[in-house]
């Protein structure tokens, strides 16, 4: 039986203390991005990692996007790591998820110089053998998903920066004809899928994009099945090519679709309000260029949250490249995308969500506390409350949240079942903690 310590007024002092904090995962646009895009006849897609398609990640992937691209699951090295031994688990998972959420799938990628299995890259092949391996791989993978995928990036990154052909297993073994051969094989395996050539640094008019333009023109003249070009658009803040729309239009004028296939816009870390504002303007510029050209099929972001981005591991010191931050909070870039697609919602006001820290009971060696997170004018799809204790208090138990403490720093994140705080709603979590001597009020922030 706990005996309440007499003569203490901390409970009454702390009870009901409200700390205003900026909203984190604020309310999204007035309609999901996928609906805004569909109203304009566009695709709004994202690359995904199959194992993460649960919880908040899965909820946002399903609600906000009408197209999914497997980030790695359909690459040759993933599906056939050992010759004749296949692993379709993640690819199947993504396709099944997409179908369950009314989304299309963009297959990525069939013929590429990278992420191939070692048995393929280390093998010694005649041209006939190599061509047969490619044909068989395309027939098997495209055939497996026949009728279920909207498009395929059939050939990925065939060019050097100066517009010459990249020296690869395929080019060196088969010559330039490998591209037409791959497209022809893909058409035979699924006549309904849209077939693309995909490359990076081809967003503006330059030597590399002109080489791609000339290739597509030649393929069309030869009657080779080619339905579109993919502009990857791995961009840097403040460096969107001024000729992006012109470039999209010239490909469209060849009679092919254009898709922005891997959009992210990275910055030097840490991010700040100036960089985020420029990033938002850049995302809007890319979206506007696509919206302006009828044959621009749509835009896919290469991961929608910074926690699932390839940038930090590839470009050390850079990141924050996607529309959502690591806590699934929509960044200014998200609202810029929504606005370019005809949305009208602006970011919610600072302070739209609050955290109220209180002590509900206290005794000689410990106390019970709680934090109530409330929103008005915004909403959260996940939350994390952080504070620093000033007098040696220690969390000993928590409920309705996962709490960790390192030294004086406490961090409590939502449980799997209570991450959502609707506009006008609230959630509460509690904890037991020890104290000695004093129990000053910590300042709580939401992250």
Secondary structure as GFF3:
##gff-version 3
##sequence-region A 1 447
A	DSSP	alpha_helix	10	14	.	.	.	ID=ss1
A	DSSP	beta_strand	17	21	.	.	.	ID=ss2
A	DSSP	alpha_helix	33	39	.	.	.	ID=ss3
A	DSSP	beta_strand	43	48	.	.	.	ID=ss4
A	DSSP	three_ten_helix	50	52	.	.	.	ID=ss5
A	DSSP	alpha_helix	55	64	.	.	.	ID=ss6
A	DSSP	beta_strand	67	70	.	.	.	ID=ss7
A	DSSP	alpha_helix	76	79	.	.	.	ID=ss8
A	DSSP	alpha_helix	89	100	.	.	.	ID=ss9
A	DSSP	beta_strand	104	111	.	.	.	ID=ss10
A	DSSP	alpha_helix	118	121	.	.	.	ID=ss11
A	DSSP	alpha_helix	127	144	.	.	.	ID=ss12
A	DSSP	beta_strand	151	156	.	.	.	ID=ss13
A	DSSP	alpha_helix	169	174	.	.	.	ID=ss14
A	DSSP	alpha_helix	177	189	.	.	.	ID=ss15
A	DSSP	beta_strand	194	199	.	.	.	ID=ss16
A	DSSP	alpha_helix	207	222	.	.	.	ID=ss17
A	DSSP	beta_strand	228	231	.	.	.	ID=ss18
A	DSSP	beta_strand	234	236	.	.	.	ID=ss19
A	DSSP	alpha_helix	244	252	.	.	.	ID=ss20
A	DSSP	beta_strand	257	268	.	.	.	ID=ss21
A	DSSP	alpha_helix	273	292	.	.	.	ID=ss22
A	DSSP	beta_strand	296	301	.	.	.	ID=ss23
A	DSSP	three_ten_helix	306	308	.	.	.	ID=ss24
A	DSSP	alpha_helix	311	314	.	.	.	ID=ss25
A	DSSP	beta_strand	318	319	.	.	.	ID=ss26
A	DSSP	alpha_helix	332	340	.	.	.	ID=ss27
A	DSSP	beta_strand	353	362	.	.	.	ID=ss28
A	DSSP	beta_strand	366	375	.	.	.	ID=ss29
A	DSSP	beta_strand	384	388	.	.	.	ID=ss30
A	DSSP	beta_strand	394	399	.	.	.	ID=ss31
A	DSSP	beta_strand	401	406	.	.	.	ID=ss32
A	DSSP	beta_strand	409	414	.	.	.	ID=ss33
A	DSSP	beta_strand	426	434	.	.	.	ID=ss34
A	DSSP	beta_strand	445	446	.	.	.	ID=ss35
###
